[in-house]
Amino acid sequence: VQLQAYGGGLVQAGGSLRLSCRASGSIFRINRMGWYRQAPGKQRELVASISTGGSTNYVDSVKGRFTISRDVKNTVYLQMNVLKPEDTGVYYCTADTRNTNYWGQGTQVTVSS
């Protein structure tokens, strides 16, 4: 499984961004997909994930602001609204199969105050 992430960039606080991540390869093996982020000086954390069946979960700090979705072609999206400076970080797309966790390249999100 290969993951290619798109989106990210610089936005002012209160603005919106959408991240996309397209999976290729053995996509039929993918169960859950998600997004992690790593802020400067902090540990990487799971932001949101979505199962094949559409069940989602979010870290508390983004609930009500971020929405994760997934299409039939195994592209996963992260719509980020009302962005805050603390959302700044490198965002990584992930995909889980039964035995392996795959990671895409990171994409930088910077929210200015």
Chimera marker file (.cmm) of the C-alpha trace (Angstrom):
<marker_set name="trace">
<marker id="1" x="0.000" y="0.000" z="0.000" r="1" g="1" b="0" radius="0.5"/>
<marker id="2" x="1.275" y="3.432" z="-0.953" r="1" g="1" b="0" radius="0.5"/>
<marker id="3" x="-0.160" y="6.661" z="0.405" r="1" g="1" b="0" radius="0.5"/>
<marker id="4" x="0.099" y="10.070" z="-1.265" r="1" g="1" b="0" radius="0.5"/>
<marker id="5" x="-1.028" y="13.057" z="0.741" r="1" g="1" b="0" radius="0.5"/>
<marker id="6" x="-2.118" y="16.425" z="-0.635" r="1" g="1" b="0" radius="0.5"/>
<marker id="7" x="-3.156" y="19.719" z="0.844" r="1" g="1" b="0" radius="0.5"/>
<marker id="8" x="-1.788" y="21.541" z="3.795" r="1" g="1" b="0" radius="0.5"/>
<marker id="9" x="-0.277" y="24.974" z="3.797" r="1" g="1" b="0" radius="0.5"/>
<marker id="10" x="-0.440" y="28.226" z="5.688" r="1" g="1" b="0" radius="0.5"/>
<marker id="11" x="-3.738" y="29.613" z="6.930" r="1" g="1" b="0" radius="0.5"/>
<marker id="12" x="-4.859" y="32.202" z="9.440" r="1" g="1" b="0" radius="0.5"/>
<marker id="13" x="-6.591" y="31.192" z="12.641" r="1" g="1" b="0" radius="0.5"/>
<marker id="14" x="-10.263" y="30.565" z="12.000" r="1" g="1" b="0" radius="0.5"/>
<marker id="15" x="-9.637" y="29.442" z="8.458" r="1" g="1" b="0" radius="0.5"/>
<marker id="16" x="-10.064" y="26.062" z="6.796" r="1" g="1" b="0" radius="0.5"/>
<marker id="17" x="-7.957" y="23.533" z="4.967" r="1" g="1" b="0" radius="0.5"/>
<marker id="18" x="-8.638" y="20.152" z="3.460" r="1" g="1" b="0" radius="0.5"/>
<marker id="19" x="-6.130" y="17.340" z="3.379" r="1" g="1" b="0" radius="0.5"/>
<marker id="20" x="-6.433" y="14.433" z="0.968" r="1" g="1" b="0" radius="0.5"/>
<marker id="21" x="-4.640" y="11.116" z="0.922" r="1" g="1" b="0" radius="0.5"/>
<marker id="22" x="-4.908" y="8.663" z="-1.921" r="1" g="1" b="0" radius="0.5"/>
<marker id="23" x="-4.092" y="5.011" z="-1.353" r="1" g="1" b="0" radius="0.5"/>
<marker id="24" x="-2.785" y="2.778" z="-4.108" r="1" g="1" b="0" radius="0.5"/>
<marker id="25" x="-1.539" y="-0.778" z="-4.349" r="1" g="1" b="0" radius="0.5"/>
<marker id="26" x="-3.284" y="-3.477" z="-2.331" r="1" g="1" b="0" radius="0.5"/>
<marker id="27" x="-6.083" y="-1.190" z="-1.245" r="1" g="1" b="0" radius="0.5"/>
<marker id="28" x="-8.483" y="-4.091" z="-0.808" r="1" g="1" b="0" radius="0.5"/>
<marker id="29" x="-6.545" y="-4.983" z="2.321" r="1" g="1" b="0" radius="0.5"/>
<marker id="30" x="-7.069" y="-1.608" z="3.981" r="1" g="1" b="0" radius="0.5"/>
<marker id="31" x="-9.281" y="-1.525" z="7.043" r="1" g="1" b="0" radius="0.5"/>
<marker id="32" x="-8.925" y="1.760" z="8.870" r="1" g="1" b="0" radius="0.5"/>
<marker id="33" x="-7.406" y="4.978" z="7.518" r="1" g="1" b="0" radius="0.5"/>
<marker id="34" x="-6.539" y="8.050" z="9.469" r="1" g="1" b="0" radius="0.5"/>
<marker id="35" x="-4.498" y="11.143" z="10.097" r="1" g="1" b="0" radius="0.5"/>
<marker id="36" x="-1.843" y="11.734" z="12.708" r="1" g="1" b="0" radius="0.5"/>
<marker id="37" x="-0.081" y="14.977" z="13.415" r="1" g="1" b="0" radius="0.5"/>
<marker id="38" x="3.135" y="15.971" z="15.081" r="1" g="1" b="0" radius="0.5"/>
<marker id="39" x="3.589" y="19.445" z="16.454" r="1" g="1" b="0" radius="0.5"/>
<marker id="40" x="7.064" y="20.836" z="17.120" r="1" g="1" b="0" radius="0.5"/>
<marker id="41" x="8.470" y="19.357" z="20.304" r="1" g="1" b="0" radius="0.5"/>
<marker id="42" x="5.478" y="17.086" z="20.841" r="1" g="1" b="0" radius="0.5"/>
<marker id="43" x="4.696" y="13.445" z="20.291" r="1" g="1" b="0" radius="0.5"/>
<marker id="44" x="2.781" y="12.321" z="17.277" r="1" g="1" b="0" radius="0.5"/>
<marker id="45" x="-0.930" y="11.982" z="17.998" r="1" g="1" b="0" radius="0.5"/>
<marker id="46" x="-3.882" y="10.447" z="16.244" r="1" g="1" b="0" radius="0.5"/>
<marker id="47" x="-6.183" y="13.201" z="15.011" r="1" g="1" b="0" radius="0.5"/>
<marker id="48" x="-8.926" y="11.201" z="13.344" r="1" g="1" b="0" radius="0.5"/>
<marker id="49" x="-9.578" y="7.807" z="11.826" r="1" g="1" b="0" radius="0.5"/>
<marker id="50" x="-12.282" y="6.106" z="9.807" r="1" g="1" b="0" radius="0.5"/>
<marker id="51" x="-13.058" y="2.455" z="9.255" r="1" g="1" b="0" radius="0.5"/>
<marker id="52" x="-14.129" y="0.731" z="6.065" r="1" g="1" b="0" radius="0.5"/>
<marker id="53" x="-17.659" y="0.836" z="7.404" r="1" g="1" b="0" radius="0.5"/>
<marker id="54" x="-17.484" y="4.561" z="8.040" r="1" g="1" b="0" radius="0.5"/>
<marker id="55" x="-17.149" y="4.657" z="11.804" r="1" g="1" b="0" radius="0.5"/>
<marker id="56" x="-15.017" y="7.570" z="12.910" r="1" g="1" b="0" radius="0.5"/>
<marker id="57" x="-13.150" y="8.747" z="15.943" r="1" g="1" b="0" radius="0.5"/>
<marker id="58" x="-11.452" y="12.025" z="16.767" r="1" g="1" b="0" radius="0.5"/>
<marker id="59" x="-9.089" y="13.373" z="19.344" r="1" g="1" b="0" radius="0.5"/>
<marker id="60" x="-11.047" y="15.612" z="21.717" r="1" g="1" b="0" radius="0.5"/>
<marker id="61" x="-9.249" y="18.786" z="20.643" r="1" g="1" b="0" radius="0.5"/>
<marker id="62" x="-10.633" y="18.633" z="17.087" r="1" g="1" b="0" radius="0.5"/>
<marker id="63" x="-14.162" y="17.371" z="17.704" r="1" g="1" b="0" radius="0.5"/>
<marker id="64" x="-16.694" y="19.653" z="16.084" r="1" g="1" b="0" radius="0.5"/>
<marker id="65" x="-14.060" y="21.283" z="13.890" r="1" g="1" b="0" radius="0.5"/>
<marker id="66" x="-12.533" y="18.481" z="11.834" r="1" g="1" b="0" radius="0.5"/>
<marker id="67" x="-14.316" y="15.912" z="9.698" r="1" g="1" b="0" radius="0.5"/>
<marker id="68" x="-12.755" y="12.783" z="8.275" r="1" g="1" b="0" radius="0.5"/>
<marker id="69" x="-14.297" y="11.051" z="5.283" r="1" g="1" b="0" radius="0.5"/>
<marker id="70" x="-13.406" y="8.350" z="2.831" r="1" g="1" b="0" radius="0.5"/>
<marker id="71" x="-14.528" y="7.539" z="-0.681" r="1" g="1" b="0" radius="0.5"/>
<marker id="72" x="-14.888" y="4.236" z="-2.488" r="1" g="1" b="0" radius="0.5"/>
<marker id="73" x="-11.486" y="4.650" z="-4.095" r="1" g="1" b="0" radius="0.5"/>
<marker id="74" x="-9.818" y="4.705" z="-0.689" r="1" g="1" b="0" radius="0.5"/>
<marker id="75" x="-9.023" y="8.360" z="-0.705" r="1" g="1" b="0" radius="0.5"/>
<marker id="76" x="-9.348" y="9.783" z="2.777" r="1" g="1" b="0" radius="0.5"/>
<marker id="77" x="-10.039" y="13.434" z="3.449" r="1" g="1" b="0" radius="0.5"/>
<marker id="78" x="-9.641" y="15.600" z="6.498" r="1" g="1" b="0" radius="0.5"/>
<marker id="79" x="-11.697" y="18.768" z="6.410" r="1" g="1" b="0" radius="0.5"/>
<marker id="80" x="-10.311" y="21.146" z="9.001" r="1" g="1" b="0" radius="0.5"/>
<marker id="81" x="-12.398" y="24.151" z="9.981" r="1" g="1" b="0" radius="0.5"/>
<marker id="82" x="-11.962" y="26.869" z="12.587" r="1" g="1" b="0" radius="0.5"/>
<marker id="83" x="-8.257" y="26.157" z="12.642" r="1" g="1" b="0" radius="0.5"/>
<marker id="84" x="-6.248" y="27.192" z="15.657" r="1" g="1" b="0" radius="0.5"/>
<marker id="85" x="-2.517" y="27.859" z="16.046" r="1" g="1" b="0" radius="0.5"/>
<marker id="86" x="-2.279" y="24.690" z="18.148" r="1" g="1" b="0" radius="0.5"/>
<marker id="87" x="-3.340" y="22.695" z="15.074" r="1" g="1" b="0" radius="0.5"/>
<marker id="88" x="0.012" y="23.505" z="13.523" r="1" g="1" b="0" radius="0.5"/>
<marker id="89" x="2.123" y="20.491" z="12.737" r="1" g="1" b="0" radius="0.5"/>
<marker id="90" x="3.045" y="17.880" z="10.192" r="1" g="1" b="0" radius="0.5"/>
<marker id="91" x="0.059" y="15.734" z="9.287" r="1" g="1" b="0" radius="0.5"/>
<marker id="92" x="0.549" y="12.112" z="8.265" r="1" g="1" b="0" radius="0.5"/>
<marker id="93" x="-1.900" y="9.853" z="6.515" r="1" g="1" b="0" radius="0.5"/>
<marker id="94" x="-2.048" y="6.239" z="7.667" r="1" g="1" b="0" radius="0.5"/>
<marker id="95" x="-3.678" y="3.033" z="6.512" r="1" g="1" b="0" radius="0.5"/>
<marker id="96" x="-4.037" y="-0.176" z="8.481" r="1" g="1" b="0" radius="0.5"/>
<marker id="97" x="-4.304" y="-3.637" z="7.033" r="1" g="1" b="0" radius="0.5"/>
<marker id="98" x="-4.646" y="-6.761" z="9.104" r="1" g="1" b="0" radius="0.5"/>
<marker id="99" x="-0.932" y="-6.992" z="9.759" r="1" g="1" b="0" radius="0.5"/>
<marker id="100" x="0.687" y="-3.717" z="8.785" r="1" g="1" b="0" radius="0.5"/>
<marker id="101" x="0.427" y="-0.016" z="9.428" r="1" g="1" b="0" radius="0.5"/>
<marker id="102" x="1.365" y="2.145" z="6.439" r="1" g="1" b="0" radius="0.5"/>
<marker id="103" x="2.373" y="5.799" z="6.519" r="1" g="1" b="0" radius="0.5"/>
<marker id="104" x="2.341" y="8.486" z="3.876" r="1" g="1" b="0" radius="0.5"/>
<marker id="105" x="4.706" y="11.396" z="3.677" r="1" g="1" b="0" radius="0.5"/>
<marker id="106" x="3.847" y="14.252" z="5.968" r="1" g="1" b="0" radius="0.5"/>
<marker id="107" x="2.259" y="17.484" z="4.891" r="1" g="1" b="0" radius="0.5"/>
<marker id="108" x="2.799" y="20.708" z="6.804" r="1" g="1" b="0" radius="0.5"/>
<marker id="109" x="-0.116" y="22.648" z="8.241" r="1" g="1" b="0" radius="0.5"/>
<marker id="110" x="0.695" y="26.025" z="9.731" r="1" g="1" b="0" radius="0.5"/>
<marker id="111" x="-1.950" y="28.153" z="11.414" r="1" g="1" b="0" radius="0.5"/>
<marker id="112" x="-0.969" y="31.728" z="12.138" r="1" g="1" b="0" radius="0.5"/>
<marker id="113" x="-2.542" y="33.716" z="14.950" r="1" g="1" b="0" radius="0.5"/>
<link id1="1" id2="2" r="1" g="1" b="0" radius="0.2"/>
<link id1="2" id2="3" r="1" g="1" b="0" radius="0.2"/>
<link id1="3" id2="4" r="1" g="1" b="0" radius="0.2"/>
<link id1="4" id2="5" r="1" g="1" b="0" radius="0.2"/>
<link id1="5" id2="6" r="1" g="1" b="0" radius="0.2"/>
<link id1="6" id2="7" r="1" g="1" b="0" radius="0.2"/>
<link id1="7" id2="8" r="1" g="1" b="0" radius="0.2"/>
<link id1="8" id2="9" r="1" g="1" b="0" radius="0.2"/>
<link id1="9" id2="10" r="1" g="1" b="0" radius="0.2"/>
<link id1="10" id2="11" r="1" g="1" b="0" radius="0.2"/>
<link id1="11" id2="12" r="1" g="1" b="0" radius="0.2"/>
<link id1="12" id2="13" r="1" g="1" b="0" radius="0.2"/>
<link id1="13" id2="14" r="1" g="1" b="0" radius="0.2"/>
<link id1="14" id2="15" r="1" g="1" b="0" radius="0.2"/>
<link id1="15" id2="16" r="1" g="1" b="0" radius="0.2"/>
<link id1="16" id2="17" r="1" g="1" b="0" radius="0.2"/>
<link id1="17" id2="18" r="1" g="1" b="0" radius="0.2"/>
<link id1="18" id2="19" r="1" g="1" b="0" radius="0.2"/>
<link id1="19" id2="20" r="1" g="1" b="0" radius="0.2"/>
<link id1="20" id2="21" r="1" g="1" b="0" radius="0.2"/>
<link id1="21" id2="22" r="1" g="1" b="0" radius="0.2"/>
<link id1="22" id2="23" r="1" g="1" b="0" radius="0.2"/>
<link id1="23" id2="24" r="1" g="1" b="0" radius="0.2"/>
<link id1="24" id2="25" r="1" g="1" b="0" radius="0.2"/>
<link id1="25" id2="26" r="1" g="1" b="0" radius="0.2"/>
<link id1="26" id2="27" r="1" g="1" b="0" radius="0.2"/>
<link id1="27" id2="28" r="1" g="1" b="0" radius="0.2"/>
<link id1="28" id2="29" r="1" g="1" b="0" radius="0.2"/>
<link id1="29" id2="30" r="1" g="1" b="0" radius="0.2"/>
<link id1="30" id2="31" r="1" g="1" b="0" radius="0.2"/>
<link id1="31" id2="32" r="1" g="1" b="0" radius="0.2"/>
<link id1="32" id2="33" r="1" g="1" b="0" radius="0.2"/>
<link id1="33" id2="34" r="1" g="1" b="0" radius="0.2"/>
<link id1="34" id2="35" r="1" g="1" b="0" radius="0.2"/>
<link id1="35" id2="36" r="1" g="1" b="0" radius="0.2"/>
<link id1="36" id2="37" r="1" g="1" b="0" radius="0.2"/>
<link id1="37" id2="38" r="1" g="1" b="0" radius="0.2"/>
<link id1="38" id2="39" r="1" g="1" b="0" radius="0.2"/>
<link id1="39" id2="40" r="1" g="1" b="0" radius="0.2"/>
<link id1="40" id2="41" r="1" g="1" b="0" radius="0.2"/>
<link id1="41" id2="42" r="1" g="1" b="0" radius="0.2"/>
<link id1="42" id2="43" r="1" g="1" b="0" radius="0.2"/>
<link id1="43" id2="44" r="1" g="1" b="0" radius="0.2"/>
<link id1="44" id2="45" r="1" g="1" b="0" radius="0.2"/>
<link id1="45" id2="46" r="1" g="1" b="0" radius="0.2"/>
<link id1="46" id2="47" r="1" g="1" b="0" radius="0.2"/>
<link id1="47" id2="48" r="1" g="1" b="0" radius="0.2"/>
<link id1="48" id2="49" r="1" g="1" b="0" radius="0.2"/>
<link id1="49" id2="50" r="1" g="1" b="0" radius="0.2"/>
<link id1="50" id2="51" r="1" g="1" b="0" radius="0.2"/>
<link id1="51" id2="52" r="1" g="1" b="0" radius="0.2"/>
<link id1="52" id2="53" r="1" g="1" b="0" radius="0.2"/>
<link id1="53" id2="54" r="1" g="1" b="0" radius="0.2"/>
<link id1="54" id2="55" r="1" g="1" b="0" radius="0.2"/>
<link id1="55" id2="56" r="1" g="1" b="0" radius="0.2"/>
<link id1="56" id2="57" r="1" g="1" b="0" radius="0.2"/>
<link id1="57" id2="58" r="1" g="1" b="0" radius="0.2"/>
<link id1="58" id2="59" r="1" g="1" b="0" radius="0.2"/>
<link id1="59" id2="60" r="1" g="1" b="0" radius="0.2"/>
<link id1="60" id2="61" r="1" g="1" b="0" radius="0.2"/>
<link id1="61" id2="62" r="1" g="1" b="0" radius="0.2"/>
<link id1="62" id2="63" r="1" g="1" b="0" radius="0.2"/>
<link id1="63" id2="64" r="1" g="1" b="0" radius="0.2"/>
<link id1="64" id2="65" r="1" g="1" b="0" radius="0.2"/>
<link id1="65" id2="66" r="1" g="1" b="0" radius="0.2"/>
<link id1="66" id2="67" r="1" g="1" b="0" radius="0.2"/>
<link id1="67" id2="68" r="1" g="1" b="0" radius="0.2"/>
<link id1="68" id2="69" r="1" g="1" b="0" radius="0.2"/>
<link id1="69" id2="70" r="1" g="1" b="0" radius="0.2"/>
<link id1="70" id2="71" r="1" g="1" b="0" radius="0.2"/>
<link id1="71" id2="72" r="1" g="1" b="0" radius="0.2"/>
<link id1="72" id2="73" r="1" g="1" b="0" radius="0.2"/>
<link id1="73" id2="74" r="1" g="1" b="0" radius="0.2"/>
<link id1="74" id2="75" r="1" g="1" b="0" radius="0.2"/>
<link id1="75" id2="76" r="1" g="1" b="0" radius="0.2"/>
<link id1="76" id2="77" r="1" g="1" b="0" radius="0.2"/>
<link id1="77" id2="78" r="1" g="1" b="0" radius="0.2"/>
<link id1="78" id2="79" r="1" g="1" b="0" radius="0.2"/>
<link id1="79" id2="80" r="1" g="1" b="0" radius="0.2"/>
<link id1="80" id2="81" r="1" g="1" b="0" radius="0.2"/>
<link id1="81" id2="82" r="1" g="1" b="0" radius="0.2"/>
<link id1="82" id2="83" r="1" g="1" b="0" radius="0.2"/>
<link id1="83" id2="84" r="1" g="1" b="0" radius="0.2"/>
<link id1="84" id2="85" r="1" g="1" b="0" radius="0.2"/>
<link id1="85" id2="86" r="1" g="1" b="0" radius="0.2"/>
<link id1="86" id2="87" r="1" g="1" b="0" radius="0.2"/>
<link id1="87" id2="88" r="1" g="1" b="0" radius="0.2"/>
<link id1="88" id2="89" r="1" g="1" b="0" radius="0.2"/>
<link id1="89" id2="90" r="1" g="1" b="0" radius="0.2"/>
<link id1="90" id2="91" r="1" g="1" b="0" radius="0.2"/>
<link id1="91" id2="92" r="1" g="1" b="0" radius="0.2"/>
<link id1="92" id2="93" r="1" g="1" b="0" radius="0.2"/>
<link id1="93" id2="94" r="1" g="1" b="0" radius="0.2"/>
<link id1="94" id2="95" r="1" g="1" b="0" radius="0.2"/>
<link id1="95" id2="96" r="1" g="1" b="0" radius="0.2"/>
<link id1="96" id2="97" r="1" g="1" b="0" radius="0.2"/>
<link id1="97" id2="98" r="1" g="1" b="0" radius="0.2"/>
<link id1="98" id2="99" r="1" g="1" b="0" radius="0.2"/>
<link id1="99" id2="100" r="1" g="1" b="0" radius="0.2"/>
<link id1="100" id2="101" r="1" g="1" b="0" radius="0.2"/>
<link id1="101" id2="102" r="1" g="1" b="0" radius="0.2"/>
<link id1="102" id2="103" r="1" g="1" b="0" radius="0.2"/>
<link id1="103" id2="104" r="1" g="1" b="0" radius="0.2"/>
<link id1="104" id2="105" r="1" g="1" b="0" radius="0.2"/>
<link id1="105" id2="106" r="1" g="1" b="0" radius="0.2"/>
<link id1="106" id2="107" r="1" g="1" b="0" radius="0.2"/>
<link id1="107" id2="108" r="1" g="1" b="0" radius="0.2"/>
<link id1="108" id2="109" r="1" g="1" b="0" radius="0.2"/>
<link id1="109" id2="110" r="1" g="1" b="0" radius="0.2"/>
<link id1="110" id2="111" r="1" g="1" b="0" radius="0.2"/>
<link id1="111" id2="112" r="1" g="1" b="0" radius="0.2"/>
<link id1="112" id2="113" r="1" g="1" b="0" radius="0.2"/>
</marker_set>
